[in-house]
Amino acid sequence: MNAPALKVVDARADAAAADAARDARAEALKEAAAEVKAAEAKTKGTKGKKPSKRASDGWNRFVVDIWLTDFNFTEFGLYRRTRNRAKSRQFTSDMDIFGEIIENGERTGLFGYREEIWKKATGMDRRLVFKLFTPNLGWRATMDLMVGRSLQQTIGARGLPVMTYSINTDDDNYIIYLERSANKWPFMPEHFSFFIIDGKGKPEFYRLKRAFINLGGDYALIDQNNETVGYIDGKVFSIGGKWKCQIREGADKRLTTVMKLFGSMMVFNSDCRRHMKRLYKGVQSGKITPELDRQEADLYMNPRRVR
């Protein structure tokens, strides 16, 4: 392509990006105005009245609702994906929105995953990366399947799939690592474990235990004192997938984020186990040469290395 043609292409690309940015800004302003108007109406309607206190049973509840198809309000429409990318740098070109968080009857979050590297990639290049956004596509958290660490654990467990996920949230200085336990007998419930570090630098340990008899994917969240502080209840007859979750009031915000991400991960859980099993067999037979994706390799970098 000659230089004049390249200039025309660059000009059109810049114009498209500018249009997307203007559309995103207009939508943000419109949403902000609607929120202000709703707040003012609520203030007028309750003026002079004593605010009612909603009864609480000590639990916060939310629903993880996974959609069946890709045709949804977030992405469907002309240039919709381009406008979404303009709203958040975390919304990549291959991002696919696949579910939502419902709290008190309102949408409070959206889930998206990188479709290209999960559905189209193979071998060590196949990775699961999904993210939690606000309804306006503001980034909140990312959950990555650590292929290298997971393969290491699977080899150590002699073929039992052991997945490790890294969780990065917008309000934490630490990475949270969620791992499937290798201590599992056939037909027995699986366990996942993780820990978070509090403001004083002390770790708090948790595990997610699957119910012995369940059909929809039921888990209990248990703390280091062996007390149950949360539940995940999978709906049996759901089209895409639905999990009703509850957690103790006053729990760490990051703990709630982990439960939301874990609930959305359930639709990939079986595929992840099969993926790690195939990688294990491929490496053992010599058909697969282990090689890490650059983005995953960055997560293993030594923070004390000389730069």
BELMOVEN-V691241 format. One record per backbone hydrogen bond with DSSP energy under -0.5 kcal/mol. CO is the residue of the C=O (numbers start at 0). NH is the residue of the N-H. If there is no record, write none. Layout:
co = {CO | CO}
nh = {NH | NH}
This chain:
co = {1 | 2 | 3 | 4 | 5 | 6 | 7 | 8 | 9 | 10 | 11 | 12 | 13 | 14 | 15 | 16 | 17 | 18 | 19 | 20 | 21 | 22 | 23 | 24 | 25 | 26 | 27 | 28 | 29 | 30 | 31 | 32 | 33 | 34 | 35 | 36 | 37 | 38 | 39 | 40 | 41 | 43 | 45 | 51 | 57 | 59 | 61 | 62 | 62 | 63 | 63 | 64 | 65 | 69 | 71 | 71 | 76 | 78 | 79 | 80 | 81 | 82 | 83 | 87 | 89 | 91 | 93 | 95 | 97 | 98 | 99 | 100 | 100 | 101 | 102 | 105 | 108 | 109 | 110 | 110 | 111 | 112 | 112 | 113 | 114 | 114 | 114 | 115 | 115 | 116 | 121 | 122 | 124 | 126 | 127 | 128 | 129 | 130 | 131 | 131 | 132 | 133 | 137 | 139 | 140 | 141 | 142 | 143 | 143 | 144 | 145 | 146 | 147 | 148 | 149 | 150 | 151 | 152 | 153 | 154 | 156 | 158 | 160 | 162 | 163 | 164 | 165 | 166 | 166 | 167 | 168 | 175 | 175 | 176 | 177 | 178 | 181 | 184 | 189 | 190 | 191 | 192 | 193 | 195 | 195 | 197 | 201 | 203 | 204 | 205 | 206 | 206 | 207 | 207 | 208 | 211 | 217 | 218 | 219 | 219 | 220 | 220 | 221 | 222 | 226 | 226 | 228 | 229 | 230 | 231 | 231 | 232 | 235 | 240 | 241 | 242 | 242 | 243 | 244 | 245 | 246 | 247 | 251 | 251 | 252 | 253 | 254 | 255 | 256 | 257 | 258 | 259 | 260 | 261 | 262 | 263 | 264 | 264 | 265 | 267 | 268 | 269 | 270 | 271 | 272 | 273 | 274 | 275 | 276 | 277 | 278 | 279 | 280 | 281 | 281 | 281 | 287 | 292 | 293 | 294 | 295 | 295 | 296 | 297 | 300 | 301}
nh = {5 | 6 | 7 | 8 | 9 | 10 | 11 | 12 | 13 | 14 | 15 | 16 | 17 | 18 | 19 | 20 | 21 | 22 | 23 | 24 | 25 | 26 | 27 | 28 | 29 | 30 | 31 | 32 | 33 | 34 | 35 | 36 | 37 | 38 | 39 | 40 | 41 | 42 | 43 | 44 | 45 | 46 | 48 | 53 | 248 | 246 | 244 | 64 | 101 | 65 | 242 | 99 | 240 | 71 | 74 | 75 | 79 | 82 | 83 | 84 | 85 | 86 | 87 | 90 | 91 | 94 | 114 | 112 | 66 | 110 | 64 | 107 | 108 | 62 | 105 | 102 | 100 | 132 | 97 | 98 | 130 | 95 | 114 | 117 | 117 | 118 | 119 | 119 | 120 | 126 | 124 | 125 | 126 | 128 | 144 | 113 | 142 | 111 | 139 | 140 | 109 | 136 | 133 | 169 | 131 | 167 | 129 | 145 | 165 | 146 | 149 | 150 | 151 | 152 | 153 | 154 | 155 | 156 | 158 | 157 | 159 | 160 | 162 | 179 | 145 | 177 | 143 | 168 | 175 | 141 | 171 | 166 | 177 | 178 | 164 | 192 | 183 | 187 | 209 | 180 | 207 | 178 | 205 | 197 | 203 | 200 | 197 | 195 | 223 | 193 | 208 | 221 | 191 | 209 | 219 | 213 | 210 | 231 | 208 | 221 | 228 | 229 | 206 | 225 | 222 | 228 | 247 | 220 | 245 | 218 | 233 | 243 | 237 | 65 | 234 | 63 | 244 | 232 | 61 | 230 | 59 | 250 | 254 | 255 | 256 | 257 | 258 | 259 | 260 | 261 | 262 | 263 | 264 | 265 | 265 | 266 | 267 | 268 | 268 | 271 | 272 | 273 | 274 | 275 | 276 | 277 | 278 | 279 | 280 | 281 | 282 | 283 | 284 | 285 | 286 | 287 | 289 | 296 | 297 | 298 | 298 | 299 | 299 | 300 | 302 | 304}
